[in-house]
Amino acid sequence: MIRVLLIEDDPPNREMLTLYLTSQGYAVTTATNGGEGLQLAAQLAPDLILLDMGLPVMDGWAMVSALRADPQLAHLLVIALTAYAMEGDREHCLAAGCNDYCSKPIDFSDLRAKIHALIQAKPEAFSR
Amino acid sequence: MTQWQSYLPVIALALAGTFSLIAAVAALRWRAVPGARPLAICSLATALWSFGYAFELSASTLPTALGWATLQYVGIVIVPGSWLVFTARYTHRDTWLSRQIVLLLCILPTITVLAVATNTFHRLFWVSYTLIPQGGRMLLDVEHGPLFWVHASYSYICLLTGSVYLLRMISASPALYRGRLGALLVALAAPWVGNALYLLNLSPFGALDLTPLAFSVSFIAITWSIIRLRLFNLIPLARGAVIEQMSDSVAVIDAFDHVIDMNTAALRSLGRARHDVIGKPARQVFARWPEPLDRYRQMLHVDEELQLQEDDGAHWYNVRISPLMDDQGHMRGRLVVSRDITLEKQALAALVAAKEAAEAASKAKSAFLANMSHELRTPLSTVLGYAQLMRMELDGGAHDKLPTYLASVELAGDHLLRLINNLLQIARIEATGVDLEIETIAVTELIAEVVTMVRPLVDRKANTLRVTHDDVLSEITTDRVKLRQILFNLLDNASKFTEQGEISLQVQREPGMEQDWLTFVVSDTGVGISDEELPLLFNVFTEPDVLKRRRFGGTGIGLALSRQLCHQLGGEIIAGPPSTKGSTFTVRLPSTFGVHAQVADGERVTI
């Protein structure tokens, strides 16, 4: 079973995404800010991190940078799920270290396609 | 004496007449320039004089010689007056020269000409005249009568005055125009020298009057300077006029720090008359500004901006000082030019401020758009997410989860609607201010209303709501709807970020000097706010730096609006202290609105 860490501070979005990911057969763990997310990422070494960028305490950009700076965690796959959807936001997320980017409102088929593309590109991440 | 030598005076006079004619033509070419017309008239008159004299010398009988002599006088009488007018106009000392004065100047020459023409009847001009042989030709020898001396006096006065004008111009002009001034000196001196030689009987031609020849020398000098040195060049005239008319203050200070010249602008700015400053020490003339004066005393080159206190406030000046050197490189004085640049300074400052304001507004607008997009997309993502989940349910033939999903859609939709309403309210306050409806309400009643509104939101995350208040809350005079809105926004935020925790509302009455204050403290046990986020909290819409954007989960609009409303109600809203164990917001309002009449403008959210 693919283990997904969902880091999202907005409760309704977190619930909705958890419902969707669970329905797709993923094992979902949630966190509400970047600090908590980083801790869980180190503990669980999830197959995929879905990361909201605008987070309290430690935001998504800081978190993904910390992730990439840590040799133990640098390999983890991260997709940004964010309501920052203005020009340049996608590039900004990718530059910070995200592997891909989905803007809110989330289109499930788009998210699914991006997850699958990452799995195919890096199957070893999902081997366990 | 040979035949050739006897023709010398005639040839000289003919040449003089010719040069005078050339000078007249040359002067007429520059007739737009002051002094050119009288100079042309003067040269023409001299030409007439010279030619007449040449013919007189060629005459062999007394009546012929007298006839030519009479004709000459038409020229002779015109020369002094026109010379005077020329010098006055040319040296710009012609303010007294009205048309009437010019006509007055013509009276005596007219009488003289008439007297000469009628001399045979009265002999008041020439008492006697006879032809005497000299140098191989006959020369008219006359004894002068009283009218001649009247004419001579008039002529000398004119000549003398003109010479004074030229001398003053020469002495006042900088060395730059030396060639031109040399020519002027020749022009000035020649008639005097010629006349002196004649009167002292030093003429190489005996009794021959050298004055017309001398005037011709003048005109040759002037013509030469017209052609070679541009006597009528506009530049020296224009320079004088420019300095006089310019709005910059100009002062010339000599090597001993005395003011020797000042233009009108400088005099006006000092509020002093020319005679009051010329020749005076600079420290006396500029006594109003001792500081820069001391500093400039030893400085030869200055170009700086200077602020001085004037009667009507501070003024900015651009001050330039440059040395005046003579040919040997000795410093003879300094030229001081100053310009009032206060308006330029003010305009520049205003432009910079406007530019910065425009840039800030533009940045704020971009930040606002980005944040708006973010704030609206967040609940919309929930709505559309649940819609997709419902579609998946229906496609799979299941229905049991639909009611839960629908409830979530409604909740997210409500949130989105509140967001939009808050946003519209902010925009309206920005545009037109807020309309307050002040009434006196029981505080406990208001608290009950708010609790009723917020209860479903609190319950949804299994939170508990604790309301505490003093026993003596009694009443508050304020805008009921606005206060309710503030408290609802804060409680809405608290319940959103808290799960299975406690949300509390504490209300207290604080006695004050002039009136009591009511504090409403909303706190929760939820996510909390870091000290880093705290200063950004209310400015979430104007924060342009994308790296500093933090999510406040749709609270940004609510908080920004709450703060604006608090300011409108004469109070304030404070966030904090920072904590990871929940957040606290404190609203402080006067118990009676308007006691201080302090409807604070607040720190506006720029849209």
Chai-1 contact restraints between the chains, C-beta under 6 A:
chainA,res_idxA,chainB,res_idxB,connection_type,confidence,min_distance_angstrom,max_distance_angstrom,comment,restraint_id
A,D9,B,R551,contact,1.0,0.0,6.0,A-B,restraint_1
A,D9,B,G553,contact,1.0,0.0,6.0,A-B,restraint_2
A,D10,B,T378,contact,1.0,0.0,6.0,A-B,restraint_3
A,D10,B,G553,contact,1.0,0.0,6.0,A-B,restraint_4
A,P12,B,T382,contact,1.0,0.0,6.0,A-B,restraint_5
A,P12,B,A412,contact,1.0,0.0,6.0,A-B,restraint_6
A,N13,B,S381,contact,1.0,0.0,6.0,A-B,restraint_7
A,N13,B,T382,contact,1.0,0.0,6.0,A-B,restraint_8
A,M16,B,T382,contact,1.0,0.0,6.0,A-B,restraint_9
A,M16,B,G385,contact,1.0,0.0,6.0,A-B,restraint_10
A,M16,B,Y386,contact,1.0,0.0,6.0,A-B,restraint_11
A,L19,B,L389,contact,1.0,0.0,6.0,A-B,restraint_12
A,G54,B,R549,contact,1.0,0.0,6.0,A-B,restraint_13
A,G54,B,R551,contact,1.0,0.0,6.0,A-B,restraint_14
A,L55,B,R551,contact,1.0,0.0,6.0,A-B,restraint_15
A,P56,B,V527,contact,1.0,0.0,6.0,A-B,restraint_16
A,V57,B,S530,contact,1.0,0.0,6.0,A-B,restraint_17
A,D59,B,R550,contact,1.0,0.0,6.0,A-B,restraint_18
A,A83,B,H374,contact,1.0,0.0,6.0,A-B,restraint_19
A,A83,B,R377,contact,1.0,0.0,6.0,A-B,restraint_20
A,A83,B,T378,contact,1.0,0.0,6.0,A-B,restraint_21
A,Y84,B,H374,contact,1.0,0.0,6.0,A-B,restraint_22
A,M86,B,A370,contact,1.0,0.0,6.0,A-B,restraint_23
A,M86,B,S373,contact,1.0,0.0,6.0,A-B,restraint_24
A,K104,B,R377,contact,1.0,0.0,6.0,A-B,restraint_25
A,K104,B,S381,contact,1.0,0.0,6.0,A-B,restraint_26
A,P105,B,L380,contact,1.0,0.0,6.0,A-B,restraint_27
A,P105,B,S381,contact,1.0,0.0,6.0,A-B,restraint_28
A,P105,B,L384,contact,1.0,0.0,6.0,A-B,restraint_29
A,I106,B,S381,contact,1.0,0.0,6.0,A-B,restraint_30
A,I106,B,G385,contact,1.0,0.0,6.0,A-B,restraint_31
A,F108,B,Q388,contact,1.0,0.0,6.0,A-B,restraint_32
